[in-house]
Amino acid sequence: MTNMSNEFSDHAARLADNNETKSSDSGLSGISRRGFIGSSIAAVGAIALTGQSQAASHKSATSYAAAMDVAELDIVEQQLVTPPFLPVHDQVAPKQPRLVKVRLVIEEKQITLAASGEKIWACTFNGSVPGPMIVCHENDYVEVTLINPATNTLPHNIDFHAATGAMGGGTLTEVAPGQETILRFKATKAGVFVYHCAPGGVMIPFHVVTGMNGAIMVLPRDGLKDKHGEPAHYDRAYYVGEQDFYLPKDAQGKYKLYDSVMASMGDMLDVMRTLTPSHVVFNGAVGALTGDNALKAKVGEKVLIIHSQANRDSRPHLIGGHGDLVWQSGSFHDTPQSNIETWFIAGGSAGAALYTFRQPGTYAYVSHNLIEAIMLGAAAHFSVEGEWNEDLMKQVKAPSPIS
């Protein structure tokens, strides 16, 4: 408990420093010197900023040409949407790379996790858990405007697993309440990748398990391919963000309620140290993707399912279906596996599976740790329309007394 108190006090002191400098012209530089994300990350940030300063004062013809190239790219102002949906995008890219611009607004908010009423103060990108899916193509540039409104209480940043350098952008995106920053990176790797807040020390897992994570899909320029190298298109795509929550209980065994993110932090860190989540859910709440919110499809449609877990391992499984093509590691340049019953998503990563629905009805999509799926909430439904195919499945005899 002493360690937690010290970490809490240190973070509060750093936050006070950040608030003092948030209106300063020095902006990012001032925050980096005070180091609200921890000494090791701050050191990397200092190196990155020094490199940027040197580059600015010694522009070579090559770097200048590269900057001009980016300036001349076609711009896509991507309108992000709430998961499980994806923004409008092309499956095959145009000839030339583009500059994809997105806007992420950090929101600290209280959300309800289940119909039984338990709530948590979540840290979110654009108000949802998970944050919105970003889509681009390999060798596109992604420009992210990250905004931390003055109404928030904590400093935040963003680490893109798809990016190269500066802790995934974390050291270049540190924003206190009332600040915004813009980061641009080149998407050099094709695949699906996690992004999350990573403000240093215990605040990294705390922010991640309060919901501050999402994913980006970097498609190959010529689109997805099957194991034979043939095009693999999809008719629909859904993003399932799996989230583990760690709600504290009172002496009577009831989940506690808090007035703010910071008020919940001490008790939540104690629960986090047990490594035992109170809830494991898809898209922010128990049942968020069931009932009226079930994922829709039709018989014969190819559906791409992108699944992320920013903190713990997961084993997605589609009950009554399969992964026709599965990019388990998330890399679209790897040959996909085929006809997989259950695939594996390592903690801190995302993967993708493509399936053609062949029968109508309700399919359960679960983490095949069935304790987590049934008892903690890690389950979704697909509602599929179409004609039943008795060649694939037929009830030969209805249940009746044993003869």
PAVO-801822 format. One record per residue: residue in one letter; x, y, z of N, C-alpha, C in turn. Coordinates in pm, whole numbers, padded with zeros to 5 digits, always signed. Each point is the difference from the previous one (the first is absolute). Example, Ala and Ser with C-alpha at 12.3 -4.5 7.8 and 13.67 -1.06 7.14 Angstrom:
residues 2
a+01319-00569+00780-00089+00119+00000+00090+00120+00000
s-00035+00105-00072+00082+00119+00006-00077+00109+00073
END
This chain:
residues 403
m+00083-00120+00000-00083+00120+00000+00087+00125+00000
t+00121-00010+00067+00090+00115+00005+00048+00037-00138
n+00037-00103-00081+00046+00027-00136-00107+00072-00080
m-00124-00047+00014-00110+00063-00074-00014+00145+00041
s+00010+00028+00131-00016+00137+00048+00109+00090-00056
n+00125-00051-00002+00108+00079-00055-00020+00028-00147
e-00043-00105-00074-00024+00017-00143-00111+00102-00024
f-00104-00008+00084-00113+00093-00012+00047+00144+00027
s+00081+00017+00106+00048+00133+00035+00090+00056-00109
d+00090-00087-00053+00089+00045-00107-00080+00043-00121
h-00103-00078-00033-00080+00034-00118-00075+00132+00023
a-00051+00019+00121-00072+00125+00030+00095+00119-00012
a+00124-00017+00047+00097+00109-00010+00032+00031-00146
r+00016-00106-00080+00029+00020-00142-00117+00068-00069
l-00122-00040+00039-00119+00061-00059-00005+00149+00032
a+00037+00036+00122+00001+00142+00038+00100+00076-00086
d+00119-00060-00021+00100+00063-00086-00054+00018-00141
n-00066-00103-00049-00054+00006-00136-00104+00110-00014
n-00088+00011+00101-00104+00101-00005+00059+00141+00002
e+00113+00016+00070+00065+00131+00002+00052+00039-00137
t+00039-00100-00081+00063+00030-00128-00091-00018-00119
k-00128-00039+00022-00083-00035-00114-00032+00119-00090
s+00011+00123+00052-00025+00115-00084+00131+00063-00050
s+00113-00065+00034+00130+00052-00040+00025-00023-00147
d+00079+00089-00061+00036-00017-00141+00086-00123-00019
s+00070-00045+00106+00089-00115-00016-00078-00128-00024
g-00126-00008+00045-00088-00115-00028+00062-00132+00032
l+00022-00083-00104+00051-00136+00016+00135-00002+00069
s+00086+00095-00035+00133+00003+00058-00006+00015+00151
g-00088+00088+00049-00012+00021+00143-00047-00124+00072
i-00096-00070-00059-00050-00123+00062+00110-00104+00003
s+00078-00013-00108+00103-00102-00007+00105+00020+00108
r+00037+00125+00025+00103+00025+00101-00047-00045+00137
r-00126+00020+00031-00050-00040+00132-00026-00150+00004
g-00025-00059-00114-00004-00146-00009-00117-00064+00068
f-00124+00016-00054-00110-00066+00070-00016-00146-00042
i+00087-00051-00086-00015-00141-00035+00116-00086+00048
g+00082+00051+00092+00104-00085+00057+00135+00026-00064
s+00107-00027+00077+00133+00040-00042+00047-00068-00127
s-00026-00129-00017+00051-00069-00118-00066+00051-00126
i-00132+00019+00004-00070+00050-00117+00037+00145-00026
a+00017+00077+00108+00039+00139-00018+00136+00010-00067
a+00091-00094+00035+00132+00002-00061-00010-00025-00150
v-00082-00097-00037-00020-00027-00142-00060+00122-00068
g-00097+00064+00068-00063+00119-00056+00101+00111-00022
a+00094+00017+00096+00101+00104-00014+00087-00026-00122
i+00037-00128-00020+00080-00036-00116-00077+00029-00128
a-00129-00037+00000-00082+00023-00120-00011+00148-00030
l-00024+00081+00104-00015+00143-00021+00131+00064-00044
t+00114-00050+00055+00130+00050-00042+00023-00029-00146
g-00038-00124-00041+00014-00039-00141-00083+00089-00090
q-00123+00032+00047-00085+00088-00080+00062+00139-00012
s+00061+00049+00111+00060+00133-00001+00117+00005-00097
q+00083-00105+00003+00114-00006-00090-00046-00004-00145
a-00107-00080-00023-00051-00011-00136-00054+00134-00049
a-00064+00074+00093-00057+00129-00038+00109+00101-00036
s+00116-00008+00069+00105+00099-00022+00097-00041-00109
h-00005-00126-00042+00088-00049-00106-00080-00076-00103
k-00094+00068-00065-00085-00067-00099+00083-00042-00120
s+00000-00127-00028+00067-00047-00121-00096+00006-00116
a+00056-00013-00120-00086-00001-00119-00097-00116+00005
t+00046-00113+00055-00084-00118+00007-00119+00022+00092
s+00025+00051+00123-00109+00020+00095-00097+00106-00051
y+00053+00102-00067-00086+00104-00054-00091-00058-00108
a+00058-00085-00085-00080-00063-00106-00107-00088+00059
a+00034-00072+00108-00100-00088+00063-00115+00083+00055
a+00032+00113+00063-00105+00086+00054-00088+00053-00112
m+00061+00037-00110-00077+00050-00114-00089-00111-00056
d+00051-00121-00001-00080-00113-00049-00127-00015+00085
v+00015+00006+00133-00116-00013+00087-00099+00113-00025
a+00053+00119-00018-00086+00116-00022-00080-00013-00129
e+00053-00075-00095-00066-00013-00129-00096-00119-00008
l-00007-00081+00104-00088-00117-00002-00147+00042+00006
d-00084-00084-00060-00144+00018+00018-00035-00022+00146
i-00093+00079+00051-00038-00006+00141-00135-00068+00016
v-00006-00093+00094-00126-00063+00039-00033+00044+00142
e-00108+00074+00016-00047+00038+00134-00092-00112+00048
q+00056-00096+00072-00075-00120+00036-00097+00030+00116
q-00127-00026-00024-00101+00020+00103-00011-00128+00084
l+00056+00005+00119+00000-00117+00086-00140-00027+00054
v-00030-00128+00021-00132-00041+00047+00016-00089+00123
t-00109-00016+00073+00003-00080+00122+00004-00149-00035
p+00094-00077+00060+00001-00145-00021-00133-00061+00043
p-00042-00110-00063+00080-00093-00080+00018+00039-00146
f-00043+00119-00039+00004+00037-00141+00133+00062-00037
l+00031-00003-00129+00123+00055-00054-00032+00122-00085
p+00093+00093-00011-00024+00115-00087-00005-00043-00146
v-00058+00084-00085-00003-00027-00144+00144-00008-00050
h+00029-00104-00079+00137-00019-00049+00001-00086-00125
d+00110+00006-00073+00022-00085-00117+00075-00126+00044
q-00039-00115-00058+00074-00122+00030+00130-00008-00080
v+00000+00057-00119+00120+00010-00083+00034+00148-00012
a+00126+00034+00020+00042+00140+00003+00018+00056-00140
p-00010+00132-00015+00039+00063-00125+00150-00014-00021
k+00047+00042-00115+00141-00021-00035+00094+00068+00097
q-00029+00123+00037+00090+00077+00086-00047-00003+00145
p+00095-00002+00094-00038+00011+00142-00075+00130+00027
r-00074-00001+00110-00079+00116+00039+00034+00041+00143
l-00039+00119+00034+00011+00049+00137-00137-00013+00065
v-00011-00090+00097-00127-00028+00066-00002+00077+00133
k-00092+00094+00010-00009+00083+00120-00117-00047+00087
v+00029-00016+00130-00104-00040+00095+00008+00089+00124
r-00109+00003+00071-00011+00085+00120-00047-00087+00117
l+00079-00003+00106-00034-00076+00120-00011+00097+00118
v-00117+00000+00061-00025+00085+00116-00009-00090+00124
i+00083+00027+00097+00003-00081+00122-00116+00042+00089
e-00071-00099+00051-00113+00029+00088+00004-00091+00122
e+00007+00060+00117-00013-00074+00126-00147+00001+00037
k-00061-00116+00010-00145-00006+00019-00039-00124+00079
q-00113+00006+00063-00053-00116+00072-00087-00081-00095
i+00026-00132-00006-00078-00088-00086-00057-00114+00083
t-00110-00057-00048-00065-00113+00066+00048-00129-00065
l+00042-00096+00081+00057-00124-00053-00101-00112-00016
a-00110+00005+00073-00096-00110-00006-00137+00048+00044
a-00101-00076-00037-00137+00034+00037-00019+00001+00151
s+00087-00072+00071-00009-00002+00146+00046+00130+00063
g+00054+00092-00080+00022+00136+00047+00142+00040+00033
e+00097-00092-00003+00135+00040+00034+00057+00097-00103
k+00074+00099+00051+00054+00107-00084+00149+00014+00023
i+00065+00061-00099+00143+00029+00012+00027+00136-00063
w+00097+00071+00057+00049+00121-00064+00100-00043-00106
a-00036+00019-00125+00083-00046-00111+00080+00117-00057
c+00117-00033-00052+00077+00093-00082-00017-00049-00144
t-00042+00087-00090-00039-00045-00133+00058+00091-00109
f+00011-00058-00119+00024+00076-00121-00134+00015-00072
n-00042+00124-00022-00128+00032-00066-00121-00058+00072
g+00014-00024+00129-00115-00035+00083-00040-00145+00000
s+00071-00088-00072-00042-00140-00007+00110-00093+00050
v-00043-00118+00047+00091-00109+00036-00034-00119-00089
p+00087-00039-00091+00132+00057-00028-00012+00132-00076
g+00116+00065-00021+00002+00118-00085-00027-00039-00144
p-00026+00096-00086-00039-00030-00137+00111-00066-00082
m-00042-00082-00096+00093-00060-00095+00043+00106-00101
i+00131+00005-00024+00057+00084-00105+00040-00094-00114
v-00024+00040-00124+00033-00084-00115+00084+00079-00099
c+00110-00060-00043+00082+00059-00105+00063-00114-00079
h+00092+00034-00090+00072-00101-00077+00150+00013+00026
e+00069-00108-00025+00145-00003+00017+00063+00115-00079
n+00092+00070+00066+00072+00115-00054-00082+00128-00006
d-00125-00005+00045-00072+00125+00025+00063+00069+00121
y-00025+00129+00012+00037+00075+00120-00128+00023+00081
v+00011-00016+00130-00113+00021+00089+00032+00121+00087
e-00088+00099-00004+00017+00120+00081-00110+00005+00105
v+00040-00007+00125-00094-00009+00112+00001+00130+00079
t-00115+00063+00010-00016+00112+00092-00056-00055+00131
l+00078+00010+00106-00039-00053+00131-00033+00117+00091
i-00122-00001+00054-00052+00112+00079-00035-00048+00140
n+00053+00071+00100-00030-00029+00140-00075+00123+00056
p-00133-00003-00001-00077+00118+00043+00032+00042+00144
a-00019+00127+00026+00026+00054+00134-00091-00061+00105
t-00111-00060-00041-00093-00063+00095+00054-00131+00057
n+00103-00057-00063+00061-00122+00052+00092+00032+00118
t+00040-00104+00073+00083+00020+00119+00141-00055-00014
l+00025-00084-00102+00126-00070-00011+00074+00035-00129
p+00134-00007+00003+00076+00006-00124-00014-00132-00076
h+00010+00005-00131-00015-00120-00084+00096+00008-00118
n+00015-00111-00070+00074-00004-00124-00051-00118-00083
i+00069-00034-00108-00042-00114-00081+00122-00071-00057
d+00000-00132+00016+00105-00088-00050-00061-00087-00110
f+00047+00018-00125-00048-00080-00112+00095-00117-00023
h-00048-00123+00017+00082-00117-00029+00033-00010-00149
a-00073+00074-00083+00026-00001-00144+00112+00095-00039
a+00043+00087+00092+00095+00106-00032+00142-00039+00037
t+00097+00073-00056+00141-00027+00024+00064+00122+00066
g+00057-00019+00120+00073+00107+00067-00076+00065+00114
a+00079+00062+00091-00053+00084+00110-00110-00069+00079
m+00025-00125+00040-00098-00076+00079-00136-00003-00070
g+00004-00024-00130-00124-00006-00077-00071+00133-00011
g+00072+00108+00025-00059+00134+00001-00033+00049+00139
g+00016-00087+00099-00038+00038+00136+00076+00119+00054
t+00131+00010-00031+00078+00111+00053-00026+00131-00074
l-00067-00006-00114-00026+00120-00079-00145+00046+00009
t-00080-00071+00080-00143+00033+00007-00048+00025+00142
e+00089+00038+00088-00037+00019+00140-00079+00130+00015
v-00125-00012+00038-00085+00119+00012-00067+00006+00137
a+00014+00113+00065-00070+00027+00126-00141+00049-00033
p-00090+00000+00098-00132+00057-00026+00010+00142-00055
g-00075+00026-00107+00003+00130-00064+00098+00010-00114
q+00064-00112-00038+00098+00001-00108-00042-00092-00114
e+00057+00025-00117-00012-00092-00113+00136-00011-00067
t+00019-00107-00075+00124-00021-00074-00032-00071-00129
i+00091+00004-00096-00018-00068-00128+00122-00088-00025
l-00023-00126-00027+00104-00097-00031-00024-00055-00140
r+00107-00010-00078-00009-00067-00129+00099-00115-00005
f-00045-00116-00046+00092-00113-00018-00033-00072-00130
k+00100-00068-00053-00017-00078-00122-00036-00143+00037
a-00105-00052-00060-00047-00136+00030+00078-00098-00088
t+00112-00047+00051+00091-00082-00081-00030-00149+00009
k-00082-00042+00093-00031-00142+00019-00148-00024-00023
a-00032-00100-00081-00140-00034-00026-00051-00097+00106
g-00116+00032+00055-00058-00088+00101-00099+00075+00087
v-00041-00062+00108-00084+00066+00100+00081+00013+00128
f-00008+00117+00061+00086+00034+00113-00080+00075+00107
v+00041-00020+00123-00059+00071+00114+00059+00140+00009
y-00077+00095+00048+00053+00125+00052-00056+00019+00141
h+00073+00070+00085-00047+00020+00138+00073+00117+00063
c-00052+00046+00112+00065+00103+00080+00110-00064+00082
a+00114+00069+00012+00113-00057+00075+00075+00111+00073
p-00060+00056+00107+00061+00115+00066+00104-00033+00107
g+00050-00121+00005+00110-00034+00088-00041-00061+00133
g+00089-00088+00052-00022-00063+00129-00132-00075+00007
v-00062+00000+00119-00127-00072+00016-00113+00065-00079
m+00025+00124-00046-00106+00065-00078-00018-00066-00137
i+00101-00075-00047-00016-00070-00128-00108-00107+00013
p+00015-00100+00090-00107-00099+00010-00131+00060+00049
f+00008+00102+00086-00124+00061+00050-00081+00061-00114
h+00064+00072-00088-00071+00062-00112-00051-00106-00097
v+00081-00103-00024-00041-00105-00095-00122-00076+00053
v+00000-00035+00128-00112-00080+00052-00118+00086+00042
t+00011+00131-00015-00120+00083+00012-00055+00034-00139
g+00049-00070-00102-00061+00008-00132+00073+00077-00106
m+00121+00051+00030+00065+00093-00093+00087-00074-00101
n-00067-00069-00092+00070-00073-00105-00092-00016-00120
g+00060-00026-00115-00076-00022-00123+00088-00072-00099
a-00030+00011-00129+00078-00073-00101+00004+00077-00131
i+00103-00029-00078+00014+00054-00134+00022-00116-00096
m-00065+00004-00116+00018-00101-00103+00076+00063-00116
v+00116-00057-00028+00082+00044-00112-00009-00108-00108
l-00081+00025-00101-00021-00098-00105+00116-00001-00100
p+00034-00116-00057+00094+00000-00111-00057+00087-00113
r+00087+00061-00078-00049+00092-00103-00088-00072-00102
d+00029-00125-00027-00083-00076-00095-00104-00086+00069
g-00027+00027+00126-00106-00069+00072+00044-00131+00062
l-00091-00063+00073+00029-00127+00067+00015-00112-00103
k+00079-00102+00039+00021-00117-00086-00024-00127+00081
d-00049-00106-00070-00015-00128+00066+00132-00076-00002
k+00000-00125+00042+00126-00075+00010+00061-00032-00136
h-00079+00017-00107+00051-00023-00135+00041+00130-00068
g-00010+00110+00071+00036+00128-00058-00111+00065-00081
e-00120-00057+00008-00114+00055-00072-00071+00106+00085
p-00065+00098-00064-00068+00105+00077-00104-00058+00095
a-00006+00057+00120-00098-00040+00102-00073+00126+00044
h-00118+00024-00058-00076+00120+00036-00099-00034+00112
y-00056+00104+00060-00104-00020+00102-00119+00088-00032
d-00117-00051+00034-00124+00075-00021-00034+00089+00119
r+00038-00044+00116-00018+00077+00123+00123-00018+00087
a+00024+00098+00088+00111-00011+00096-00047+00054+00134
y+00039-00070+00105-00035+00042+00136+00124-00001+00088
y+00002+00091+00095+00111+00010+00095-00050-00037+00139
v+00054-00108+00054-00032-00046+00135+00120+00031+00089
g-00017+00094+00092+00106+00035+00093-00028-00065+00135
e+00083-00094+00037-00019-00070+00128+00066+00082+00112
q-00069+00010+00113+00047+00086+00109-00016-00070+00133
d+00107-00002+00079-00007-00050+00137-00011+00119+00094
f-00095-00010+00095-00021+00104+00101+00025-00059+00139
y+00036+00088+00094+00038-00043+00135-00073+00087+00103
l-00127-00031+00022-00082+00081+00090+00019-00042+00145
p+00028+00094+00088+00011-00031+00143-00138-00024+00063
k+00000-00078+00108-00122-00026+00076+00015+00053+00142
d-00116+00029+00063+00004+00044+00139-00006-00121+00093
a-00007+00027+00129+00002-00109+00100-00119-00093-00014
q-00109+00048-00060-00119-00084-00019+00001-00073-00134
g+00109+00015-00075+00010-00069-00128-00067+00071-00116
k-00040+00125+00020-00063+00077-00107+00106+00086-00071
y-00018+00014-00132+00093+00083-00075-00009+00145+00044
k+00116+00063+00019+00005+00137+00046-00029+00098-00113
l-00050+00117+00036-00020+00110-00093+00091+00115+00042
y+00048+00075-00098+00094+00108+00027-00045+00128-00071
d+00055+00112+00046-00037+00129-00057+00089+00044-00115
s+00115-00068-00017+00094+00041-00104+00096-00114-00030
v+00077+00016-00107+00102-00098-00034+00102-00011+00112
m+00050+00114+00047+00104-00003+00103-00049-00059+00131
a-00128+00020+00032-00053-00056+00125-00001-00151-00003
s-00013-00059-00119-00007-00146-00011+00138-00065-00008
m+00103+00078-00024+00129-00055-00038+00063-00090+00107
g+00004+00047+00125+00066-00078+00104-00059-00138+00018
d-00133-00007+00012-00066-00130+00018+00016-00086-00124
m-00005+00062-00117+00008-00079-00123+00139-00060-00018
l+00104+00075+00036+00136-00055-00008+00014-00124+00087
d-00064+00000+00116+00005-00118+00087-00063-00121-00069
v-00114+00021-00067-00065-00111-00071+00085-00043-00119
m+00059+00097-00071+00083-00032-00117+00117-00090+00038
r+00056+00022+00119+00115-00081+00042-00036-00147+00022
t-00126-00031+00015-00041-00141+00013-00003-00069-00135
l+00006+00077-00109-00008-00054-00137-00131-00073-00025
t-00102+00034+00076-00131-00065-00011-00105+00103-00037
p-00041+00004-00126-00099+00099-00041-00138-00029+00056
s-00075+00106+00027-00140-00016+00041-00090-00020-00121
h+00040+00058-00114-00076-00008-00124+00098-00018-00116
v-00037-00082-00095+00070-00008-00128-00108+00012-00106
v+00000+00110-00074-00115+00031-00086+00046+00036-00140
f-00094-00003-00092+00023+00048-00135-00064+00138-00015
n+00075+00094-00051-00049+00134-00033-00066+00072+00118
g+00066-00013+00115-00027+00088+00111-00101-00041+00104
a-00080-00104-00027-00102-00038+00099-00048-00142-00027
v-00051-00063+00103-00063-00131-00016-00119+00013-00094
g-00004-00082-00105-00113+00003-00093+00000+00113-00099
a+00113+00073-00012+00005+00114-00091-00022-00039-00145
l+00030-00125-00034-00014-00047-00139-00097-00117-00009
t-00106+00006+00079-00103-00104-00004-00137+00066-00013
g-00103-00081-00017-00136+00053-00008-00016+00095-00118
d-00054+00119+00025-00019+00098-00107+00133+00047-00058
n+00107-00017+00075+00133+00043-00046+00083-00114-00059
a-00063-00114-00026+00072-00112-00061+00056+00043-00136
l+00112-00058-00037+00065+00031-00126-00078-00067-00114
k-00032+00075-00103-00088-00049-00106+00080-00054-00118
a-00057-00103-00066+00059-00056-00121-00108-00079-00073
k+00032-00042-00122-00089-00083-00081+00076-00122-00047
v-00073-00108-00023+00061-00122-00053+00071+00034-00131
g+00123-00045-00013+00078+00025-00120+00092+00120+00011
e-00018+00084+00103+00088+00117+00016+00131-00039+00069
k+00106+00064-00045+00132-00016+00062+00015+00112+00104
v+00024-00038+00123+00008+00096+00109+00141-00004+00062
l+00062+00117+00007+00130+00013+00065-00022+00041+00145
i+00055-00078+00091-00010+00028+00144+00138+00037+00051
i+00015+00123+00045+00126+00046+00058-00016-00004+00151
h+00094-00062+00068-00012-00021+00145+00128+00050+00066
s-00015+00088+00099+00117+00049+00073-00015-00028+00149
q+00115-00016+00067+00005-00008+00145+00128+00069+00043
a-00013+00118+00059+00117+00081+00030+00077-00046+00124
n-00054-00096+00075+00062-00032+00129+00016-00149+00028
r-00098-00084-00039+00003-00142+00035-00017-00085-00126
d+00046-00125+00009-00019-00094-00111-00147-00035-00016
s-00039-00033-00123-00138-00038-00028-00004-00111-00104
r-00112-00074-00003-00016-00111-00095-00135+00013-00070
p-00010+00085-00102-00129+00015-00069-00047-00130-00066
h-00131-00021+00003-00061-00118-00061-00141+00038-00046
l-00035-00039-00121-00133+00022-00055-00077-00131+00008
i-00096-00008+00091-00074-00124+00021-00094-00024-00118
g+00021-00111-00071-00078-00030-00119+00067+00044-00128
g+00120+00057+00013+00074+00043-00118+00149-00020+00021
h+00080+00057-00085+00144-00018+00004+00070+00127-00045
g+00130+00000+00013+00080+00102-00065+00044-00055-00134
d-00069+00039-00107+00043-00049-00133+00143+00041-00027
l+00030+00127+00026+00136+00053-00007+00026+00074+00130
v+00115-00026+00061+00031+00062+00129+00142+00055-00003
w+00010+00130+00025+00130+00066+00019+00017+00015+00151
q+00043-00109+00062+00001-00008+00147+00094+00102+00061
s+00116+00019-00061+00098+00096+00053-00034+00143-00035
g-00096+00018-00092-00036+00133-00045+00071+00046-00124
s+00107-00070-00042+00077+00041-00117-00067-00047-00128
f-00035+00094-00088-00065-00035-00126+00101-00046-00105
h+00130+00010+00028+00099-00053-00093+00033-00146+00030
d-00048-00050+00112+00014-00143+00029-00110-00076-00074
t+00029-00124-00040-00103-00083-00062-00105-00033+00103
p-00126+00028-00027-00103-00028+00101-00018-00150+00022
q-00032-00036+00122-00041-00137+00029-00143-00018-00050
s-00040-00123-00022-00133-00025-00052-00075-00102+00084
n-00132+00017+00003-00091-00096+00066+00035-00019+00148
i+00014+00112+00071+00040-00004+00141-00124+00003+00089
e-00001-00086+00102-00114-00002+00091+00009+00109+00106
t+00118+00015+00060+00025+00102+00102+00137+00058-00025
w+00011+00132-00001+00131+00059-00024+00045+00076+00123
f+00123+00045-00003+00063+00058+00119+00036+00145-00026
i-00037+00088+00092+00039+00140-00004+00087+00026+00124
a+00126+00025-00023+00090+00027+00112-00033+00135+00062
g+00015+00010+00132-00024+00127+00067+00084+00110-00061
g-00061+00115-00026+00070+00111-00063+00006-00010-00150
s-00095-00075-00059+00000-00014-00146-00141-00010-00054
a-00008-00004-00132-00126-00018-00069+00019-00104-00110
g-00108-00067-00037+00002-00096-00110-00126+00014-00081
a-00007-00076-00109-00117+00010-00088-00037-00138-00053
a-00129-00019-00022-00051-00125-00057-00107+00033-00102
l-00003-00076-00108-00098+00018-00106-00084-00126-00010
y-00133+00016+00004-00089-00116-00006-00116+00029-00092
t-00036-00100-00083-00120+00008-00082-00112-00075+00071
f-00104+00071+00040-00110-00064+00071-00079-00089-00096
r-00029-00121+00046-00063-00100-00086-00137-00042+00048
q-00035+00038+00122-00131-00035+00055-00059+00123+00070
p-00131+00014-00001-00063+00108+00076-00006-00033+00148
g-00036+00099+00080-00018-00022+00143+00090+00089+00083
t+00003-00029+00129+00083+00075+00094+00127-00078+00030
y+00112+00064-00021+00130-00059+00030+00057+00073+00121
a+00052-00073+00095+00071+00061+00112+00147+00011-00035
y+00054+00119+00020+00144+00024-00020+00056+00029+00139
v+00091-00085+00046+00042+00004+00140+00152-00010+00013
s+00048+00040+00116+00132-00042+00042-00016-00142+00054
h+00076-00095-00057-00020-00139+00042+00078-00035+00126
n+00016+00098+00087+00006-00027+00143-00146+00017+00041
l-00072-00109+00011-00146+00008+00014-00043+00061+00133
i+00088-00003+00098-00030+00069+00125-00011+00150-00027
e+00095+00052-00078-00004+00142-00033-00118+00031-00091
a-00030-00089-00093-00109+00025-00094-00136-00001+00069
i-00027-00101+00078-00133-00019+00058-00017+00075+00132
m+00104+00001+00083-00014+00056+00134+00049+00145+00012
l+00094+00041-00086+00056+00135+00011-00042+00091-00114
g-00056-00056-00109-00059+00087-00102+00063+00002-00137
a+00105-00081-00026+00072+00008-00128-00073-00077-00109
a-00114+00054-00044-00080-00068-00102-00073+00103-00086
a-00015-00035-00128-00077+00081-00094-00087-00094-00083
h-00093+00055-00076-00086-00078-00088+00008+00052-00142
f-00003-00092-00096-00026+00034-00140-00141-00046-00032
s-00078+00088-00059-00135-00033-00045+00002-00007-00152
v-00020-00121-00054+00022-00025-00142-00133-00037-00067
e-00031+00070-00109-00122-00026-00077+00031-00091-00118
g-00099-00081-00040+00017-00083-00118-00078-00130+00009
e+00019-00085-00100-00068-00128-00007+00084-00111+00063
w-00068-00087+00076+00069-00111+00066+00040-00105-00102
n+00122-00052+00015+00054-00104-00089+00003-00132+00075
e-00096-00088-00030-00007-00128+00072+00113-00095-00035
d+00068+00027-00112+00115-00084-00033+00114+00022+00100
l+00008+00122+00053+00103+00030+00099-00040-00044+00140
m-00129+00007+00032-00047-00043+00133-00150-00027-00007
k-00040-00114+00059-00141-00036+00001-00030-00078+00128
q-00109+00034+00063-00045-00078+00115-00074-00122-00053
v+00062-00113+00013-00057-00124-00056-00115-00049+00086
k+00011+00019+00131-00106-00041+00092-00009+00100+00113
a-00119+00053+00024-00021+00093+00112+00013-00074+00132
p+00035+00070+00109+00007-00066+00130-00132-00068+00035
s+00008-00124+00045-00119-00079+00031+00041-00111+00099
p-00097-00069+00059+00034-00109+00093+00090-00105-00066
i+00088-00057+00081+00089-00102-00053-00081-00123-00041
s+00022-00049-00121-00076-00116-00049+00073-00128+00030
END
